[in-house]
Amino acid sequence: MRPATLADVHRIVEIHAVAFHRTFMAAFGRKRYEDGLRVMAEVWRRQGLAGLHGMWVAEQDGLVVGTITMRTRGAHWLPPSVPVEWLFIRALGVVRGMYALHALSFIEYHVAHDDLYITDVAVDERVRRQGVGRTMLAHAMAHAERQHLCTVSLYVDAANQAACALYLGSGFVVERTHYSLMGWILLRQSRWLLLRRCVSSVAMNEHVSIRS
């Protein structure tokens, strides 16, 4: 695991294009799909390292095979040199550009001061079910513990059985269910689960493992 760099942007987009294909297809449309992927890469490059702040990548044999983004309330974000909205509108047009922006970010989560929020967990399809996802989640839990945070939280599409199994099997529990009419209109997804895990359980499990 290491922090993402600008040199990883192309590979990150490749992994996300497969992992979030359903969401991206709904956001960009079939005809503008490739344009949408290109503008996402451009946004990251223009934002520089500030845009990649909080994103970590998993490497296997020198190749990036997964990404995970972690946000905390105290994180400081620098605005890009060109507004993200303008980049999307220039690449996709006004209607499709604004539609895509809403589709990609309609779930709002207000991070508490003692919480770590996880977004954009993605694993290369060629190495799925090989422990990459669990490794990234374990890294996030360890990071939260080092920061003396109390919880780690994330949203997952309730219909994504593989992702739900990964998170629930990693010790997360369902905090609440979020229903969204806008999500159904934009993405044909109407139900998300807010999952949460207490950081204290990490230290407890490690303590038990050492004693045993």
N, C-alpha and C positions, 0 to 999 in steps of 0.2 A: 504494500500500500504506500502511496506517495501523493502529495498534492498535484493536481492537474496543472499543466503548463500550456502555453499557446501552441506548442508543437503537437499537443494531443488533440487539438480541436477537430481535425479531419476524422480521426479515429473515434472520437466521442460522438460525432454526428452519425457515423456509420453504425455504431452500436445502438444509439437512440432511435435511429430510423427503423430498426427492426423491433426493438423492445417496445416502442411506443407507436408502432405503425398505425394502429386503429385510431389513436388520438390525432396523429399528424394528418392522416388521410381525411378525417373529418374537418380538421382546421384548415388545411390547404386546398383540399379538393384534388381529384385525380389529375386534372389538367395542369395544376400549379404545384403539384407535390414536390418536384425537383427544385422549383424556384423557392419553395418554402424551406427546404433543407439548406439551400445555399444562403438564404438570408439569416438563418439561425447561426451558421458558421461565421457569417460576416459580423453579426452582432457580438459574438464572443471575441472575435479578433479586434474589433473596434474598442470594446470595453477593456481589453487587455487583461492583466492578471486580476484586476478588480472584479471583472465579470466572472472569473473562475474561482473567486474567493469562496472557500467552504467546500469546493468540489475535490474529491479524492478519486484516484484511479487505482484499480487492481491490475497488477502486471503478472503475466505468466510467460516464462521464457522470453522476456524482453518485449512482449506484446501486450498492449492494454486490452483487457478482457472484461472490464466492468467499471462502472462509475457509481459514486454515491455523493450526494450533496448534503451538507449539514449546516443548519442555520441556528444562530443563537440571537437572543434579543440585543445583546451588546455589540453585534457585528456592525461595522461601518462600511457603507456602500458608497462608492464614488459613481457619479453619473457618467454615461458614455459621452464621447466627444460629439456624437450625433444621436438625437433621440431615437430610441428603439422604434417608436411608432412610425417615424419617418422612414426608417429602413424597411419596415414591413410594407408600408404603403407604396414606396417606390418600387419594390420588387413584385408586389401582388396586386396593386391597385387599392383604391380607398376602401371599397366594400369588403373585398376578400382580406385585405390586410387587417382591418379592424376586427373582422369576424375571427381571424386566426388568433389575434391577440387575446380576445375574450375566451376563445375555446381553450387556449393554452394556460390560462391563469384565472379561471373563474372561481376556483375554490380559494377562499382567503383563510389564513390561519394566523392568529395573533400569538406569537411565541412568548411564553411567560419567561420571567427573569431566571427561573431555575430549570428551564426546559431546553432540550436539544431537539430541533425539528429536522427530520430526514425527508429529502425530496429526491427525485430522479435516480432511483435505484435501478440500474440496468446491467444486464450480463449478456455478453456475446453468446448467441444461440449455440455456437459450436462447443461451448464449455459449460453449458447449463447442467445442473445436477452434479456438479463436481466440487461443490463447496465454496464457490466464489461468492455467492450471495451471503452465505453465513459468515464468511471471513469479513466481508465489508460491514455487516451488522455488528459483528464482534468488535471491529475497529471503532465503530461509532459509539458503542457502549463504553469502551475503554477511554475514548476521547471525552465523553461526558463525565466519566468518573474523575479524570484528571482535572476537569474544569469545575469539579465539585457541584455538578448539576444533579437534580433529583430525578428527572424523568427524561425518557426519549420517546418522541411521538412521531407518527406518520399517518398519512391517509392512503388507503388502498381501495381500488375499485372492487366492490363486493363480488362482482362476477368473475374476477381474476382468481380462479381457484389455486393456481400454482403460487402466486404471490401471497395469497392469504395463508396457504399452508406453510410457506417459508417463514412468515412473520410470526404466526401463532406457534409454530414449532420452535421458534427462537425465543420464546418467553413473553411475547407481546400479548396483551389482552384487549378485547373490544371495549373502548371507553364509551362510544356512542355511535349511532348511525346517522349519517347526513344524507337527506333526500334533496334532490335538486331538479326542479322543472327545467331550469336553464341548462343543466347538464344533459337532460334528455333531448332538448331542442338542438343543442350544439353537437353533442357527441353520442347521442343515443345511449347514454349511461346515466342512470338516475339515482344510484345508491352507492355511497362510499362509507367505509368504516374508518373511524378514527381509532387507531391502535396506540397503545402506550405500554411502556415497560419501566418499572422502577429501577433506577441505577443501583440502589442499595443491594438489589438481588445479585448484581454482578460480583460485588465483593463477597457476599455471603456464599455464592456458589464456588468461588475461587478458594475461600477458606475451607469449605467442606472438602474440596478436591485435594487440597494440601494435606489435610488431616487424614484422609482416607488413604 
